[in-house]
Amino acid sequence: MDMMLTVKNFKTLSSIVYLLFTLICSYVYAGTTGKIAGKIIDARSGEPLIGANVIIVGTNLGAATDFDGNFFIINIPPGKYEVKASIIGYTPLVVQNVKVSVDQTTKLDFELQTEALEMGDVVIIATRPIVQKDLTSTQSNISGDDIKMLPLEDVESVVNLQAGVIDGHFRGGRIGEVQYLIDGVSANDVFTGEPSLDADVNSIQEVQVLTGTFNAEYGDALSGVVNQVTKLPDDKYEFNFSAYFGDYISSSKDIFDNIDHITPTGVYNVQGILSGPVPGLGSLLKFFISGRYIRDEGYIYGKRMFEPFNWSNFSANDPADWIVDATGDNKYVPMAFNDQLSLQGKLAINVGPGRGILLNGLYTQEKYSDYDHQYKLNPDGNYKKFNDSYLLSAQYTHVFSNSTFLDILASTFESDYSEYVFEDPYDPRYVDPNIKNSVSGNAFLTGGTENWHFYHTAKTYSGKLDLTTQLTQEHQIKTGAEIKYYDVAYKDFQIVIDASTGFKPRLPSPGSFNYNVYNSNPYQFAAYIQDKIELDYLIINVGVRFEYFQPDGKYILDPDNIAALDTLSPPFPDALFGVASEKTQFSPRLGISYPISKNGAIHISYGHFFQIPPFEYLYRNPNFRVPLSGDFPENVGNVIGNTDLEPQKTVMYEIGLQQQLFDDYGITITGYLKDIRNLLGSELHVKNEYKKFSKLINIDYGSVKGITLSFEKRFNHGFSATIDYTYQVAKGNASDPNDAFKKAQATPPIEVNKQLAPLDWDRTHSLNFTITTGVPGDYIISSIGRWGTGLPYTPAIQDQRTGLENSDNRPSTFNVDLYMTKYFKVLNQQFSLFLKIYNLFDTANEKEIFTDTGRAGYTLELTRAKQQPRGVNTLKEYFTRPDYYSSPRRIVLGASVEF
């Protein structure tokens, strides 16, 4: 039966693929190149010069002017170039520092002088225009050079600096609604919906951040796109190596234990790149290699007073009779550390008339932990987390003519996640979970371990074709298709230790309540066609995207009868389930830019955006386990997934103005509106008339409106500055897909929202600024500042609400980072020393708060409690929460060399 369904679905998909290929013939993957276009005229008469040659120096890219003197050059990787225009009888003109950005057109006009005498080329320096007139929606392009001049450590920090982005939330959307790309290939873990791989900042050529109504070439995203374009192998050898060391230095000793222990290895980073031609094969092969290792012990420490096997007894009424079994070494242990190794390699093979074959590989290995307050005195009992990801791609570019090129791209991406205390499930250090019951509430654990293991692997195999053609001087057509095949594997199990096992670790049988295994192979197809129309008085981006998804799964027909499954073993009878249907949708996109003057442009845009929910929500709990009792994590025993979920949908509207004020000054004002539907929510059910559980369905909704105001002073005369302000109202019926279930579990139950409430990440006012001064090659001093009003919270005392949902706000936040570097020439090579200070003023920003006071440093529980907890800590010690605060001051000192 399943095989017949699969064959039928595949035939349906094949028919759609064939039809769309017939109509549009190939697919354009996410943009990684830009365009230069302009006009060449006689400087004296103003007449167009026909047949003039335009070349990008050092490349094989170029064009000739038409009868109107117009030219265009497409398929240009982002970067800065030297462009030369020449024709017999005229003095050649060279323009340096011409910047090309992804998906944008760089306008470049030439006025050539007649050649009276034999003379050299005329050279001028281009300046980037303040107003990018072909922008039809909000887009930021941040070059690798810009990143190097600011205190930015990773792509996440670059993204969060953009207007409308709040801690990874794009314009009020949920986490997981953004598509992260590396060289046009998705780096999102399809299981979680979040990126599991980022390019290192030292290998980035440009980061493109799309927060507005992005074009039809981008899909599977509700709120935005982050396109990371990495450097290409160079014709000349390039070497760069840098390292820094430092630690957290703060006066907040009452919040952060062990913060006064300063070591130069608390944070350290080593990174480097090497690029150039392969010796002996320089005309055929070029390579690019980058690597980075960073270790951050974090700023939250536990104290190993206890070990997991310690079993204390606090049952006596008199504390003098308590038995405290503490065999730990009392050393401080980092409980929110992060170790990460990142590698990238590229190999460019020069074949054919285009960019040839480009092989690309990235790998990231990460080990980290999230702080669990209960384990502060027993840190070895808490979970450790591991994530290994790699991306491999092969791309071939074939150029048909100066106006048409084809890209073929094949890729595989894998993300492997593991979470456990000890890798071996039979490790004797796992202990009876009842050890954790020896203490009362508001007390740190004096023994015990987390006894679950979690694993998931998500593999994505994709193939893309790309055809870009500059049909006329005004029309650039992009069209094509992509297919993705997924291999998703998940496993979780509980290590059973009790009297029945002789208090030794034992694993349950797969398929039981506490051992879940599944594997699914959904697949996806997407296609679009898009036209960028560039007229002197109007620029239009118009397109439509088609998306198809086959879930490869079943869903339970009657969740209220889920108890009937307890008497059965997988595989369950087909009659109890429905087969998830294929999902299709069309997404129209439209953007218009109208230049109102030489120095200003207005744009409006509109689009429909769809996204398949993260796969963990589709395939969660496929054995439909709803245990009536026992120690089960929230995501294991209380929620069942739904393979028949519909795509989530957002309709976005945007209007904006770009205006140049003076030569180096400009402002951008943008207003936006988002209507969000089909978001994930939960549907309540009851097992055996008392055990509540939920099934995920498309029921939640939201609405976002906002205004952004950006000011830029372009770097010139040794100074630049930017200011980005965002006013935003983000409301919805729920911030969490499982909100209805959690409210039903409350005592007494809380009614679900019947009207929109502020979402958990609704920051009404936010302001980011950057200031940079210096002389490139001599010294640079820069800073980044961030201010924002507090996020909302629901007032409550002893878990009983005293106000409406998210009706109050946390304190506002403020942070300043500083970067200083000095360059030196030694043996004709460039060296530098640099200093980075994050949270310069050591501000104790309150990320989380106690809901009875609205502050992180004080709770009314300290005054209400009539006695101290049964354990080794006081109430004040327990309610001192270092994880409620942002990172304290971090200082690193480093050096770099490049040649």
C-alpha positions in Angstrom: 0.0 0.0 0.0 2.7 2.5 0.9 4.8 1.6 -2.1 1.7 2.2 -4.4 1.1 5.6 -2.8 4.8 6.5 -3.2 4.8 5.6 -6.9 1.6 7.5 -7.5 3.0 10.6 -5.7 6.2 10.3 -7.7 4.3 10.1 -11.0 2.3 13.2 -9.9 5.6 15.0 -9.1 7.2 13.9 -12.4 4.2 15.3 -14.4 4.6 18.7 -12.6 8.3 18.7 -13.2 7.9 17.9 -16.8 5.3 20.6 -17.3 7.3 23.3 -15.6 10.5 22.4 -17.3 8.7 22.6 -20.6 7.4 26.1 -19.7 10.6 27.6 -18.1 13.4 25.1 -18.9 15.6 25.6 -15.8 16.0 27.0 -12.4 17.9 29.9 -10.9 19.2 29.3 -7.5 19.6 31.9 -4.9 21.6 34.8 -6.3 25.4 34.9 -5.8 26.2 37.4 -8.6 25.4 40.9 -9.7 25.5 43.1 -12.8 27.2 46.2 -14.2 25.3 48.2 -16.7 25.7 51.7 -18.2 26.3 53.8 -21.3 29.3 55.1 -23.1 29.2 58.5 -24.9 31.5 61.0 -26.5 32.5 63.5 -23.8 32.3 66.4 -26.2 29.2 65.7 -28.4 27.2 63.5 -26.0 26.7 61.0 -28.9 26.6 57.3 -28.0 29.7 55.3 -29.0 28.8 52.1 -30.8 31.0 49.0 -30.4 33.1 50.4 -27.5 34.7 47.6 -25.4 34.1 47.3 -21.6 36.1 44.8 -19.6 36.5 43.9 -16.0 40.3 44.0 -15.5 41.7 40.7 -14.4 38.7 38.6 -15.5 37.3 37.3 -18.7 34.1 39.3 -18.2 33.3 42.1 -20.6 30.8 43.5 -23.2 30.5 45.8 -26.2 28.1 48.7 -26.5 25.0 48.5 -28.7 23.7 51.1 -31.2 22.6 53.3 -28.3 25.9 53.1 -26.5 24.4 50.8 -23.8 26.2 47.8 -22.3 25.8 45.3 -19.5 27.9 42.6 -17.9 26.2 39.9 -15.9 27.4 36.9 -13.8 29.8 39.0 -11.7 30.7 37.7 -8.2 30.3 40.3 -5.5 33.4 42.4 -4.8 35.3 45.5 -5.9 36.6 45.7 -9.5 38.5 47.8 -12.0 36.5 48.4 -15.2 38.0 49.7 -18.4 36.2 51.2 -21.4 38.0 51.8 -24.7 37.4 52.3 -28.4 39.8 53.3 -31.3 40.3 57.1 -31.4 39.5 57.7 -27.8 41.5 57.7 -24.6 40.8 54.6 -22.5 39.1 55.3 -19.2 39.6 53.0 -16.1 37.3 53.2 -13.2 38.6 51.6 -10.0 36.8 50.5 -6.8 33.6 49.6 -8.6 31.5 47.7 -6.1 29.2 44.8 -7.3 26.6 43.3 -4.9 24.5 40.2 -5.1 21.2 40.7 -7.1 21.9 44.4 -7.7 22.8 46.4 -10.8 25.8 48.8 -10.5 25.3 51.7 -12.8 28.5 52.8 -14.5 28.5 55.4 -17.3 31.6 56.5 -19.3 32.4 59.8 -21.1 35.4 59.2 -23.4 37.7 62.0 -24.7 39.0 61.9 -28.2 42.7 60.8 -28.3 44.7 63.8 -29.6 48.1 62.5 -28.5 49.6 59.1 -27.4 48.8 59.0 -23.7 48.1 56.5 -21.0 44.8 55.4 -19.6 42.7 57.9 -17.6 42.0 56.5 -14.1 39.2 57.6 -11.8 38.0 56.2 -8.5 34.3 55.1 -8.3 32.2 55.9 -5.3 29.3 53.7 -4.2 25.9 55.5 -4.7 24.0 56.2 -1.5 20.7 55.5 -3.3 20.5 52.0 -4.9 17.7 52.7 -7.3 17.0 49.1 -8.4 16.1 48.0 -4.8 12.4 47.2 -4.8 12.4 45.9 -1.2 14.6 46.1 1.9 18.0 44.6 1.4 21.4 45.0 3.1 24.6 44.0 1.5 27.5 43.8 4.0 30.9 43.2 2.5 33.7 41.2 4.1 35.7 44.4 4.3 32.9 46.1 6.2 32.7 43.2 8.7 36.5 43.4 9.3 36.2 47.0 10.4 33.7 46.3 13.1 33.6 44.2 16.3 31.6 41.3 14.7 32.4 37.7 15.4 30.0 35.7 13.3 27.2 35.9 10.8 24.5 36.0 13.5 26.0 39.2 14.9 26.0 40.7 11.4 22.3 39.8 10.9 21.2 41.1 14.3 22.7 44.5 13.5 20.2 45.1 10.7 17.0 47.2 11.1 13.9 45.0 11.8 15.9 42.1 13.2 15.4 41.3 16.9 17.6 38.4 18.2 17.1 36.4 15.0 13.4 37.3 14.6 12.9 39.1 11.3 10.2 41.7 11.4 8.2 40.0 14.2 8.4 36.4 12.8 9.1 33.3 14.8 12.5 31.7 14.9 12.9 29.3 12.0 11.2 31.5 9.5 14.5 32.6 7.8 16.3 30.8 5.1 20.1 30.8 5.6 22.2 30.2 2.4 25.9 29.6 1.8 26.9 30.3 -1.8 23.3 29.7 -2.8 22.8 26.4 -0.9 20.5 26.1 2.1 22.3 25.6 5.4 19.2 25.2 7.5 18.7 22.0 9.5 15.3 20.9 8.1 14.5 19.1 11.4 14.6 22.3 13.5 14.3 25.0 10.8 17.3 26.8 12.1 20.8 27.1 10.6 23.3 24.5 11.7 26.2 25.9 9.6 27.5 29.4 9.0 30.4 30.6 6.9 33.3 32.1 8.9 33.5 35.9 8.8 37.1 35.6 7.5 36.0 33.7 4.4 33.0 35.9 3.6 32.9 38.1 0.5 29.5 39.5 1.2 26.4 38.8 3.4 23.1 39.7 1.8 20.3 40.2 4.4 16.7 40.3 2.9 14.2 41.4 5.5 11.5 42.7 3.1 9.4 41.2 0.3 12.2 39.2 -1.4 12.0 38.1 -5.0 10.5 34.9 -6.4 13.9 33.2 -6.7 13.9 32.8 -2.9 11.6 30.3 -1.2 10.9 28.2 1.8 11.0 31.3 4.1 8.3 33.3 5.8 10.3 36.3 7.1 13.7 36.7 5.4 16.8 35.4 3.7 20.4 35.5 4.7 22.7 34.8 1.7 26.3 34.3 2.6 28.6 34.5 -0.4 32.2 33.3 0.4 35.4 34.2 -1.3 36.5 32.7 -4.6 40.0 31.3 -5.1 42.4 34.1 -6.2 44.8 34.4 -9.1 47.5 35.5 -6.6 48.6 33.8 -3.4 46.8 35.2 -0.3 47.6 34.3 3.3 46.0 35.6 6.5 46.3 34.3 10.0 45.0 35.7 13.3 44.5 34.7 16.9 43.2 36.3 20.0 42.9 35.4 23.7 40.9 36.9 26.5 38.3 36.4 29.2 35.2 37.9 30.8 36.1 40.7 33.2 33.2 42.1 35.3 32.5 43.7 38.6 29.2 41.7 39.0 30.6 39.2 41.4 27.3 38.9 43.2 25.7 37.5 40.0 28.5 35.6 38.3 30.4 33.0 40.3 34.1 32.7 39.4 34.0 35.9 37.3 37.0 37.2 39.3 39.1 34.3 38.1 40.7 35.7 34.9 42.6 33.6 32.5 43.8 34.4 29.0 42.4 31.1 27.8 38.8 31.8 28.9 38.1 32.7 25.3 40.5 32.0 22.5 40.2 32.0 18.7 42.6 30.9 15.9 41.7 31.3 12.3 43.3 31.6 8.9 42.9 31.5 5.1 45.1 30.5 2.2 44.2 31.0 -1.4 45.9 31.0 -4.8 46.8 28.9 -7.8 47.7 25.2 -7.4 51.5 25.1 -8.0 52.2 23.9 -11.5 48.5 24.1 -12.5 47.8 27.8 -12.0 46.0 28.3 -15.2 43.8 25.3 -14.6 43.3 25.0 -10.8 42.9 27.5 -8.0 42.1 26.9 -4.3 40.7 28.6 -1.3 41.1 27.2 2.3 39.9 28.7 5.5 39.7 27.4 9.1 38.7 28.5 12.5 38.7 27.1 16.0 37.1 29.0 18.9 36.7 28.0 22.5 34.5 30.1 24.8 34.1 28.8 28.4 31.2 31.2 28.9 30.5 33.3 31.9 28.3 30.9 33.9 30.0 28.5 36.2 28.8 25.7 38.4 30.7 24.3 41.4 31.4 20.6 41.5 30.4 20.1 45.1 28.5 16.9 44.3 29.0 14.1 41.8 26.1 12.4 40.0 26.2 9.2 42.2 26.0 11.2 45.5 22.8 10.4 47.4 22.0 12.8 50.3 19.1 12.7 52.6 17.3 15.9 53.7 14.1 14.3 55.1 14.8 15.0 58.7 13.0 18.0 60.2 16.2 19.1 62.0 18.9 20.2 59.5 21.5 18.9 61.9 20.3 15.4 61.1 20.5 15.8 57.3 22.9 13.5 55.5 25.0 15.3 52.9 27.0 13.0 50.6 29.3 15.4 48.8 32.4 13.9 47.2 33.1 16.6 44.5 36.3 18.4 44.2 34.6 21.9 44.6 36.1 23.1 41.3 34.4 25.6 39.1 33.0 24.1 35.9 31.8 26.1 32.8 28.2 25.3 32.3 27.5 27.3 29.1 30.6 26.7 27.1 31.0 26.4 23.4 33.7 24.7 21.3 33.6 25.0 17.6 35.8 24.0 14.7 35.0 25.3 11.2 36.7 24.4 7.9 36.0 25.4 4.3 37.7 24.5 1.0 37.1 25.6 -2.5 38.6 24.3 -5.8 38.1 26.3 -9.0 38.7 24.3 -12.2 39.1 26.6 -15.3 37.2 24.8 -18.1 34.9 26.3 -20.7 34.1 30.0 -21.3 32.3 30.7 -18.0 33.4 30.4 -14.4 34.2 26.7 -15.0 33.7 24.1 -12.2 33.6 25.2 -8.6 33.9 22.5 -5.9 33.0 23.7 -2.4 33.0 22.0 1.0 32.2 23.3 4.5 32.4 21.4 7.8 31.5 22.5 11.4 32.0 20.5 14.6 30.4 22.0 17.7 30.2 20.9 21.3 28.3 23.0 23.8 26.1 23.0 26.9 23.1 25.1 27.9 22.9 26.1 31.5 20.5 24.2 33.8 20.1 26.0 37.1 19.2 22.8 39.0 22.7 21.4 38.3 24.7 24.3 39.5 26.3 22.2 42.3 26.2 18.9 40.3 27.4 20.1 36.8 28.5 16.7 35.6 24.8 15.5 35.6 23.6 18.0 33.0 23.3 17.4 29.2 26.1 18.0 26.7 25.2 18.8 23.1 27.0 18.0 19.9 26.3 19.1 16.3 28.3 18.1 13.3 27.4 19.6 9.9 28.9 19.5 6.5 28.0 20.9 3.1 29.4 19.7 -0.3 28.5 21.3 -3.6 29.6 21.2 -7.2 28.8 24.0 -9.6 29.4 24.4 -13.3 28.8 27.6 -15.2 28.4 27.6 -19.0 28.3 30.9 -20.9 26.2 30.8 -24.1 26.8 34.5 -24.8 27.5 37.8 -23.1 23.8 37.9 -22.2 23.0 34.3 -21.2 24.6 31.8 -18.9 23.7 28.5 -17.3 24.5 27.3 -13.8 24.3 23.7 -12.8 24.5 23.1 -9.0 24.4 19.8 -7.1 24.8 19.7 -3.3 24.4 17.6 -0.2 24.0 19.0 3.3 23.9 17.0 6.5 23.4 17.9 10.1 23.9 15.4 13.0 22.7 16.4 16.4 23.3 14.5 19.7 22.4 15.2 23.3 23.3 13.2 26.3 25.2 13.2 29.6 27.5 10.2 28.8 27.8 8.8 25.3 27.6 5.2 26.3 24.0 4.5 27.5 25.3 1.7 29.6 27.8 4.0 31.4 27.8 3.0 35.1 27.8 6.7 36.0 24.1 7.0 35.0 22.1 6.7 38.3 18.7 6.1 39.6 16.5 9.2 38.8 15.1 9.0 42.3 18.3 10.6 43.5 17.0 13.9 42.3 14.0 13.6 44.6 16.2 13.9 47.7 16.0 17.7 47.7 12.9 20.0 47.9 11.9 22.7 45.6 14.1 25.8 45.3 17.1 23.6 46.0 20.1 22.6 43.8 20.4 19.0 43.0 22.9 17.1 45.1 23.2 14.2 42.7 21.6 12.6 39.7 21.8 12.7 36.0 19.6 13.4 33.0 18.7 9.9 31.7 17.6 10.6 28.2 19.5 10.4 24.9 18.4 12.4 21.8 19.7 12.1 18.3 18.6 13.4 14.9 20.2 13.4 11.5 18.9 15.5 8.6 20.3 15.0 5.1 19.4 17.1 2.1 20.3 16.2 -1.4 19.5 18.9 -4.0 19.9 19.5 -7.7 19.4 22.9 -9.4 19.7 24.3 -12.8 20.0 28.0 -13.5 19.4 30.1 -16.6 19.9 33.8 -16.5 19.4 35.8 -19.7 19.6 39.6 -20.2 16.9 39.4 -22.9 17.1 43.1 -23.7 18.8 46.1 -22.1 15.7 46.5 -19.9 14.7 42.8 -19.2 16.7 40.3 -17.2 14.9 36.9 -17.0 15.6 34.4 -14.4 13.8 31.1 -14.5 14.2 27.5 -13.3 13.6 24.6 -10.9 15.0 22.7 -8.0 14.4 19.4 -6.4 15.3 18.3 -2.9 15.2 14.8 -1.3 15.4 14.5 2.4 16.6 11.7 4.7 15.4 12.4 8.3 16.3 10.0 11.1 15.4 10.5 14.8 15.9 8.5 17.9 15.3 9.1 21.6 15.3 6.8 24.5 15.3 6.8 28.3 18.0 4.9 30.3 16.0 2.8 32.8 17.6 2.4 36.2 15.6 1.0 39.1 15.2 -2.1 41.2 14.0 -4.2 38.3 17.3 -3.6 36.5 19.4 -4.1 39.6 20.1 -0.3 39.5 22.1 -0.8 36.4 21.5 1.0 33.1 19.1 -0.8 30.7 17.5 0.3 27.5 13.8 -0.3 26.7 12.8 -2.0 23.5 12.4 0.3 20.4 8.8 1.5 19.8 8.0 1.5 23.5 6.9 4.6 25.4 10.4 5.6 26.2 12.2 4.5 23.0 11.2 6.3 19.8 12.8 5.7 16.4 11.7 6.8 13.0 13.0 7.6 9.5 11.2 9.6 6.8 12.1 10.6 3.3 10.0 13.6 2.1 10.9 15.4 -1.0 10.3 18.9 -2.4 10.2 20.6 -5.7 10.2 24.4 -6.5 10.2 26.5 -9.6 9.9 30.1 -10.6 10.1 32.7 -13.3 11.1 36.3 -12.7 11.7 39.4 -14.7 13.7 42.4 -13.6 12.6 45.3 -15.7 15.0 48.3 -15.6 13.8 51.5 -17.3 15.2 54.9 -16.8 12.1 56.0 -14.8 11.0 52.7 -13.2 12.4 49.4 -12.0 10.1 46.4 -11.6 10.8 43.0 -10.1 7.9 40.7 -10.9 7.7 36.9 -10.6 5.8 33.9 -9.4 7.1 30.8 -7.5 5.6 27.3 -7.5 6.3 24.9 -4.6 5.4 21.2 -4.1 6.0 19.1 -1.0 5.4 15.4 -0.4 5.5 14.7 3.3 6.0 10.9 3.3 4.0 10.1 6.4 0.8 9.2 8.1 -1.3 10.9 10.8 -3.7 9.5 13.4 -7.4 9.9 12.3 -8.8 10.0 15.9 -6.4 11.3 18.5 -9.1 10.9 21.2 -8.8 7.2 20.6 -5.1 7.1 21.1 -5.3 4.8 24.1 -6.2 2.0 21.7 -2.6 2.1 20.4 -1.2 1.1 23.8 -2.2 -2.5 23.2 -0.5 -2.6 19.8 3.0 -2.6 18.6 4.4 -0.8 15.6 3.6 -1.1 12.7 0.0 0.0 13.5 -3.0 -1.0 11.4 -3.5 1.3 8.4 -7.2 1.8 9.2 -6.3 4.0 12.2 -4.4 6.5 10.0 -4.7 8.8 7.1 -1.9 9.4 4.5 -0.5 12.9 4.4 -1.4 14.6 1.2 1.0 16.5 -1.1 1.1 20.2 -0.7 1.3 22.8 -3.6 1.1 26.5 -3.7 1.9 29.5 -6.0 3.5 32.6 -4.6 3.3 35.9 -6.6 5.8 38.6 -5.9 6.0 42.2 -7.1 8.4 45.0 -6.3 8.5 48.5 -7.9 11.1 51.2 -7.5 10.4 54.7 -8.8 13.3 57.1 -8.9 11.9 60.5 -7.9 15.1 62.4 -8.6 18.8 61.8 -9.2 19.2 61.3 -5.5 16.0 59.6 -4.4 13.8 56.7 -5.0 10.5 55.3 -3.7 9.7 51.6 -3.7 6.7 49.5 -3.0 6.5 45.7 -2.8 4.0 42.9 -2.1 4.3 39.1 -1.9 3.0 35.8 -0.7 5.4 33.6 1.2 5.0 29.9 2.2 7.1 27.6 4.3 6.8 24.0 5.3 7.0 23.7 9.1 10.2 22.2 10.6 10.2 18.5 10.2 10.4 17.9 14.0 6.7 19.1 14.1 5.6 16.8 11.3 7.2 13.6 12.6 7.2 14.2 16.4 6.2 11.2 18.5 5.4 8.9 15.5 4.7 6.0 17.9 2.0 8.2 19.4 3.2 7.8 23.0 1.1 9.6 25.6 2.3 8.0 29.0 -0.1 8.4 31.9 2.8 8.8 34.3 6.6 8.8 34.5 9.5 11.2 34.0 9.1 12.3 30.3 10.6 15.4 28.7 8.0 17.9 27.4 8.7 17.2 23.8 8.4 13.4 24.2 5.2 12.5 26.0 2.8 15.3 25.6 2.7 16.2 22.0 2.1 14.3 18.8 3.2 15.5 15.4 1.1 15.9 12.2 2.5 14.9 8.8 -0.5 16.6 7.2 0.4 20.1 8.3 -0.2 22.8 5.7 2.5 25.3 4.7 2.6 28.4 6.9 1.7 31.6 5.1 2.7 35.2 5.3 1.5 38.1 3.1 3.9 41.1 3.2 3.5 44.7 2.1 6.3 47.3 2.1 6.8 50.9 1.1 10.0 52.8 1.4 12.0 55.9 0.5 15.8 56.2 -0.2 17.1 59.7 -0.2 20.6 61.1 -0.5 21.1 64.2 1.7 24.7 65.2 0.8 27.6 63.5 -1.0 28.2 60.9 1.7 24.9 61.1 3.7 21.7 59.3 3.1 18.5 58.1 4.8 16.1 55.3 4.2 12.5 55.2 5.6 10.5 52.0 5.3 7.0 51.0 6.5 5.9 47.3 6.5 2.9 45.2 7.3 2.7 41.4 7.7 -0.4 39.2 7.8 0.5 35.8 9.1 -1.7 32.7 8.8 -1.6 28.9 9.2 1.1 29.1 11.9 1.6 26.1 14.0 -0.6 25.7 17.1 -1.9 22.9 19.2 -5.2 21.1 19.4 -6.1 19.6 22.8 -7.1 16.0 23.4 -7.6 13.8 26.4 -6.5 10.2 27.0 -8.4 7.9 29.4 -10.5 10.9 30.4 -7.8 12.7 32.4 -4.4 12.8 30.6 -4.2 15.9 28.4 -2.0 16.0 25.3 -1.9 18.0 22.1 -1.7 17.5 18.4 0.0 20.1 16.2 -2.3 21.8 13.7 -2.3 25.0 11.6 -4.3 27.4 13.7 -2.2 30.2 15.0 -2.1 33.6 13.4 -0.4 37.0 13.9 0.0 40.5 12.5 3.1 42.7 12.4 3.5 46.4 11.5 6.5 48.6 11.8 8.6 51.5 10.6 12.4 51.5 10.1 14.6 54.6 9.8 18.2 54.2 8.7 20.8 56.9 8.4 24.2 56.3 6.7 27.4 58.4 6.6 29.5 56.6 4.0 33.2 56.0 4.9 35.1 59.0 3.6 37.8 61.3 5.1 38.4 58.6 7.8 35.0 58.5 9.3 31.7 56.6 8.8 28.5 56.1 10.9 25.2 54.3 10.6 22.0 54.6 12.7 19.1 52.1 12.4 15.9 52.7 14.3 12.9 50.3 14.3 9.4 50.8 15.7 7.4 47.6 15.6 4.2 46.1 16.9 4.2 42.3 16.7 1.0 40.6 17.9 -0.5 37.1 17.6 -2.7 34.7 19.4 0.3 32.7 20.7 4.1 32.9 20.7 4.6 29.1 21.1 3.1 26.4 19.0 2.3 24.4 22.1 0.7 27.4 23.9 -2.8 26.0 24.2 -1.5 22.8 25.8 0.6 24.6 28.3 -2.3 26.8 29.3 -4.5 23.7 29.7 -1.9 22.2 32.1 -1.9 25.2 34.4 -3.7 25.2 37.7 -6.3 26.5 37.2 -6.3 26.1 33.4 -5.8 29.4 31.5 -8.1 30.2 28.6 -6.4 30.6 25.2 -6.3 34.0 23.7 -9.3 35.2 21.8 -7.6 38.3 20.6 -4.1 39.3 19.6 -1.5 39.8 22.3 2.1 41.1 22.1 4.5 38.3 21.0 7.3 37.3 23.3 9.9 39.0 21.0 7.9 42.2 20.4 10.5 44.9 21.1 8.6 48.1 20.4 11.7 50.4 20.0 15.2 49.4 19.0 18.2 51.4 17.9 21.5 50.2 16.5 24.5 52.4 15.6 28.0 52.0 14.3 30.9 54.5 14.3 34.1 53.9 12.5 37.2 56.2 12.3 40.7 55.7 11.1 43.0 55.3 8.1 42.8 51.8 6.4 46.2 50.2 6.5 47.2 52.4 9.5 44.6 52.1 12.3 40.9 51.6 12.8 38.7 52.4 15.8 35.1 51.3 15.6 32.1 50.7 17.9 28.7 49.2 17.8 25.9 50.3 20.1 22.5 48.7 20.7 19.5 49.9 22.7 16.1 48.5 22.9 13.0 48.6 25.0 12.3 45.6 27.1 10.5 42.5 25.8 7.0 41.8 27.1 6.1 39.3 29.9 3.0 38.2 31.7 2.8 39.4 35.4 2.2 36.5 37.8 2.6 35.7 41.5 3.2 32.1 42.4 2.3 31.1 38.9 -1.1 32.8 39.1 -1.5 35.6 36.6 -2.0 39.1 37.9 -2.3 40.8 34.4 -3.1 40.1 30.8 -0.7 38.1 28.6 2.4 40.0 27.9 0.9 43.2 29.3 4.1 44.4 31.0 7.7 44.8 29.9 11.2 43.9 31.1 13.7 46.7 31.6 15.3 48.2 28.5 18.7 47.0 27.3 21.9 48.8 26.2 25.2 47.5 25.0 28.3 49.0 23.4 31.2 47.0 21.7 34.6 48.4 20.8 37.2 47.4 18.3 40.7 49.0 17.9 43.5 47.8 15.6 46.9 49.1 14.6 48.7 48.0 11.4 52.4 47.6 11.0 54.7 46.8 8.1 57.4 44.3 8.9 59.6 42.9 6.1 57.1 44.3 3.7 54.3 42.3 5.2 51.3 43.6 7.0 50.9 42.8 10.7 48.3 44.1 13.1 47.5 44.2 16.8 43.9 44.5 17.9 41.7 44.8 20.9 38.0 43.9 21.1 35.8 44.7 24.1 32.3 43.4 24.1 29.8 45.0 26.5 32.3 47.9 27.1 30.4 49.3 30.1 29.7 45.9 31.7 25.9 46.5 31.6 23.9 43.9 33.4 21.1 43.6 30.8 18.1 41.6 32.1 17.2 39.0 29.5 14.8 37.0 31.8 13.0 38.2 34.8 10.9 37.0 37.8 7.3 37.5 36.8 6.3 38.8 40.2 8.7 41.8 40.2 9.6 42.2 36.5 13.3 42.2 37.4 16.1 39.6 37.2 17.7 40.4 40.6 14.7 40.1 43.0 11.6 38.0 43.6 8.9 38.1 46.2 9.5 34.5 46.9 12.4 35.6 49.1 9.9 37.4 51.4 7.1 34.8 51.3 9.0 31.7 52.0 8.6 30.6 55.7 11.6 28.2 55.7 14.7 27.5 53.8 14.7 24.7 51.2 15.7 21.2 52.1 19.2 21.2 50.5 22.6 22.8 50.9 21.7 26.2 49.5 19.8 29.2 50.8 16.8 30.8 49.0 18.9 33.8 48.0 21.5 31.5 46.4 18.9 29.7 44.5 17.1 32.8 43.2 20.4 34.4 42.1 20.1 33.6 38.3 23.2 34.3 36.2 21.4 33.0 33.2 18.8 35.8 33.5 21.5 38.3 32.4 23.3 39.0 29.2 27.0 38.4 28.8 29.2 40.6 31.0 32.2 42.5 29.7 34.5 40.3 27.5 38.0 41.5 26.5 40.2 39.9 23.9 43.6 40.9 22.6 45.0 39.5 19.4 47.3 39.8 16.4 47.2 39.0 12.7 49.5 38.8 9.7 48.7 38.8 6.0 50.5 38.8 2.7 
